[in-house]
Amino acid sequence: MAKSKTPLLDQLESGPWPSFVSDLKQQAEVRAKNEAKTEFQIPQTVVEELMGLLELSYVHKRGHWKHGGIVGVFGYGGGVIGRYCDQPQQFPGVAHFHTLRVNQPSGKFYTTEYLRQLCDLWDFRGSGITNMHGSTGDIIFLGTTTPQLEEIFYEMTHKLNQDLGGSGSNLRTPSDCIGQARCEYACYDTHALCYHLTKEYQDELHRPAFPYKFKFKFDGCPNCCVASIARADMSFIGTWRDDIRIDQEAVQAYIGGELPPNAGDHSGRDWGPFDIQKEVIDLCPTECMWMENNKLMIENKECNRCMHCINVMPRALRIGKDTGLSILVGAKAPILDGAQMSSMLVPFIKAEEPYDEIKEIIENIWDWWMEEGKNRERLGELMKRQGFQKLLEVTGIDPDPRMVSEPRSNPYIFWKEEEVPGGFKRDISEFRKYHQR
Amino acid sequence: MAFISSGYNPDKPMEDRITDIGPRKYTDFYPPVIAKNKGKWLYHDVLKPGVLVHVAESGDKVFTVRCGGARLMSTTHIREICEIADKHCGGHVRFTTRNNIEFMVDDEKKLDPLVKDLESRKFAGGSYKFPVGGTGTAITNIVHTQGWIHCHTPATDASGPVKSTMDVLFDYFKDHRLPAKLRVSLACCLNMCGAVHCSDIAILGYHRKPPMLDHEYLDKMCEVPLAIAACPTAAIKPAKVEFGGQKVNSVAVNEPRCMFCGNCYTMCPGMPLADDVGDGIVIMAGGKVSNRISAPKFSKVVVAFIPNEPPRWPKTTECIRKIVEAYEKSANKYERLGEWAERIGWERFFEKCELEFTHHLIDDFRDPAYFTWRQTTQFKF
């Protein structure tokens, strides 16, 4: 095949931001030269052809990938997404171009030794093109052929001690923030909980048994760096229930201008001298802070742990010591009936191994959703259809004002018969004795 | 290109099979300073855009250099990352949720050589390989989906608009001059694999034409009842259609009811929506996921449609630039874009961002629409 010309893509090589086109080109060249003498198991020209196909999309302003086919590895219903191009005669090298999702390590920390092992495998049996990482968190291998799938899985499990991630109506690959590994705000060990639950629920991750996808995400604090509240069916968000720890000397250092507010995040512009009243106390959403005798005071019982004051003065204020997490449920992207955020189900729970209480909540929710959920109905949609009260019923959790932003503004309560003294069975003749028709 | 077996025997797939082992354990990969101080970090400082220091109770420090990068990444590029990590960081590296690369060193002396090395590396086409920035109030990397490079339902590309937008916002990536964090995200259709619906600025691919009906093949390619059930507005019904002199089973679409979500196409490849003119970009603004000061918010549609303009999407990037500049000029310190828009009022937001308010921006989708109309006399002229 003659080398594709890509005049439109070429225009994405200029400008300062790293150019994926330049990267694809260097990869095409490395494959063409093959100095490493790799015995490529899929076409050597795969990257050029991928660029050729993408150029065609830039001309047509339409994608050129067909619907996925059903491909996978034996015994798994997820982890591989079939992909075929719709111009296989013109671009035979990408006629099959399947995706593998590879379950990333917590916190996305790597050793170079391991990354190179991944690269070696993927150069040998695939396109050498990846996403670091996909939106859900997996390492994404983009582009291989059907005969290579089992071979890749075999090598991955036997040589790299590494498994695939989730796709389809499965538990999707759970993901977490950097957490306690390098963040002083983390209220629980997000890596430990994410890893534990990922291992615990391998069957749910690999074998589709759910009505639709299901996501776990683990945020160490209410700053929500992995956006669990917006995109996870179950969002685990760190919090604490005792007092914010205050270092009054450091508070004075902020007031005196010796320490930059917000850890130096505003350094690119002159915002004037730091004003603790204006920048911290007045912005506190619960108005639970004040200065007294040159000391910063916090009425901790009234604090809702929004993180603002801690974010502004990380050297003066620290999260409490009695830490745990909140569980919120039901987030999803707009398709179909509009976007939903997760709603508060468990205001506080300790996050301690073996996490039995957390697992009990998860499994109760899954039992309900698998029983009642329609095909392609996310948990949040089932909650809307059957109601939050049903969720409390199936999880056995007691109602709490922390679960709502406000009580209902209509009185249309679906009273149950057992809740009303005497039940619903009444005698109309007895009633008529006192009330004429 | 002879086939080389891994050892897998297709006749006996269960032989020596290893399954359900999950991911590698995180402890295999922590740099020593992280392993030692995990859970004992005291505070952090952002030394300059892209450079952080975290200080532990033990007195240990870890210096992190954050680099932008395309999430579409070749093994050649990953090998270069490995080379850098070996040279400066003892063979350790990490990636962030927003597709940044983080190189960590445990000694301040190692910091400058690392930053210089990173900033000196450029692709043959001239762009930086590892631009340093994206911390704090700098605009960090755009999280995005696949787009035309690998997805079957996209209404726009992903990598191209992201590259174009980050080129335009590059100075903001390198500088801490915005009032607060500003997160940009892109999803190439409303399936929103990227879950962009809570971003300060969301770039969303959207179709505007109802599905075409491939009557000849539709019944052969699809489970028709699934396609019908997939439609959120019940716009699809079964139909017998005359094709090539024969009556074939197919579907009919009530076009005025179509919301262009593409869910039917997900279930039935005989109903493609993609179109060079119909498809394009929706701009949404004012969302956030953090609980800081105010509750998390959804992004709101502020531009109903911008055509796809490959290779550089100039109208899209211009619109984003206007929003960012207006926000930079007028928001208070610590105020997120959505908080700013709510404080000044959306009528003022459109004025300051020089965006036209059209009828498309008034919600008419089911019950929640009512709650977005204005039930008060309070407004600004």
Interface residues (C-beta under 8 A of the other chain):
Chain A: L8 L9 D10 Q11 L12 E13 S14 G15 P16 W17 P18 S19 F20 V21 S22 D23 L24 K25 Q26 Q27 V30 E39 F40 Q41 P43 Q44 V47 L50 L54 S57 Y58 H60 K61 R62 G63 H64 W65 K66 H67 G68 F74 G75 Y76 R83 F97 T99 N103 Q104 P105 S106 G107 K108 F109 Y110 T111 T112 E113 Y114 L115 R116 L118 C119 W122 D123 G128 I129 T130 N131 M132 H133 G134 S135 T136 G137 L142 G143 P147 E150 E151 I152 F153 Y154 E155 T157 H158 L160 N161 Q162 D163 T173 S175 C177 I178 Q180 A181 R182 C183 E184 A186 D189 H191 Y195 T198 K199 Q202 D203 L205 H206 P222 N223 C224 C225 V226 A227 S228 I229 A230 R231 P260 N262 A263 G264 D265 H266 S267 G268 R269 W271 E279 L283 P285 R305 C306 M307 H308 N311 V312 P314 R315 R318 A333 P334 I335 L336 D337 G338 A339 M341 N375 R376
Chain B: M1 A2 F3 I4 S5 S6 G7 Y8 P10 P13 M14 D16 R17 I18 T19 D20 I21 G22 P23 R24 K25 Y26 D28 F29 Y30 P31 I34 K38 G39 W41 L42 Y43 H44 D45 V46 L47 K48 P49 H54 V62 T64 G68 G69 A70 R71 L72 M73 S74 T75 T76 H77 I78 R79 I81 C82 A85 D86 G91 H92 V93 R94 F95 T96 T97 N99 I101 M104 F123 A124 G125 G126 S127 Y128 K129 F130 P131 T135 G136 T137 A138 V143 H144 T145 Q146 G147 W148 I149 H150 C151 H152 T153 P154 D157 S159 G160 K163 S164 M166 D167 F170 F173 D175 H176 R177 A187 L190 N191 M192 C193 G194 A195 H197 C198 A229 A230 P232 C261 N263 P269 A274 D275 D276 V277 D279 G287 V289 S290 N291 R292 I293 S294 P296 F298 N308 P310 P311 R312 K333 Y334 F365 R366 P368
